[in-house]
């Protein structure tokens, strides 16, 4: 067949373009059959990137897990990178990484989960306690730097299970003495403090309002503990009221004193023990209350009093007062009263929430 020069030129140009788009490592001029075969090979090559078995991971799983792979050019990747063996290796690495993450997450969830313990009538979620005879004691107790005290969990609160006996400077606190010449007994009833000493504030607040924040006010308590406010005492009262299903009447309930008082150490009243059942380990004892102007403790064996951080002022009998909780041998209630700040009472420290 005859071809003109223009036609020959176009055919030559088409051949050059064709060669540049194919494997140019073959320098020999291809014939018609070879050209067709090459087209066939190209079609087969573009479809051979899919895995031969559906049981092997698909190439799309590798593309999703490896953002550096250019999806549009995946058909031109070397055969080794798109083979089922390579995809399987990548998937195994991904699976291993995922398992590691799930294991770590599971361990975190496990460590943060709460484990409940039951002791007597209470359930708690911290293994830092010891259950003994139905009472929940803080495992390591509490220290003021000199003395070690036991402490008990009651509801959501942790209370000292004995009176504070931290010795303050000067004559701002004292211990009970059976007689004037007897040795002070600090172990049984602890020490007696006036209010400003317990609060660790200036003596000027004997005669004026302090107006400080009573929430977690440390006073002379160890670090992480505080002088309980009226609200703190009320939480204790109401918890026992609820547990005993008795009527909640403010800060008082006829059964609360019985549950908090020690089983011995109280005088008899009407031929019966004035003590309680000490259900929670609070172990309240009748240390009496002291008078600042004599240094004498009155009503020992008959009553015990404990300071509150809350203060008040009396208009009818102008004076600056502070809250007290009082228990008696003659009945089972817990009395709330605002009393002269210069009188002497015991101190029970309360653990700060979350510490």
Number of C-alpha atoms within 10 A of each C-alpha: 2 6 9 8 9 9 11 12 12 12 13 12 12 12 13 11 11 13 17 10 8 13 10 10 7 9 8 7 10 13 9 9 8 11 15 12 12 15 12 11 11 12 11 11 13 12 10 13 20 15 17 11 9 8 8 14 19 19 20 12 14 19 15 11 12 12 9 8 13 11 12 7 8 15 16 11 12 10 13 11 13 20 18 21 14 15 21 17 13 17 18 12 11 16 12 12 12 12 12 12 12 12 12 12 12 12 12 11 11 11 10 9 10 11 11 10 13 12 14 13 10 15 12 17 12 12 12 11 19 17 16 11 11 15 21 24 23 22 14 13 15 20 14 15 8 8 11 13 16 18 25 26 22 21 16 11 15 21 24 24 23 23 26 26 25 23 20 15 8 7 10 16 22 24 24 26 15 13 9 9 7 9 11 15 14 18 13 15 22 23 24 35 31 25 31 21 20 26 21 14 15 10 13 10 15 19 13 12 14 16 10 11 10 20 16 18 19 22 21 22 22 18 14 16 23 24 28 27 22 21 15 17 16 16 17 19 23 21 17 23 21 11 11 13 10 14 13 15 11 10 20 19 21 17 20 24 26 24 24 26 29 22 18 17 21 24 19 15 14 8 7 10 15 25 30 24 15 19 20 24 26 24 22 29 28 26 28 25 24 26 16 18 8 7 18 18 21 15 13 19 18 21 21 26 27 25 30 28 26 22 21 16 17 11 8 6 7 8 16 21 24 23 21 27 20 20 25 26 25 17 15 21 21 23 16 20 15 18 21 19 24 21 19 29 29 28 30 24 27 25 24 19 11 5 7
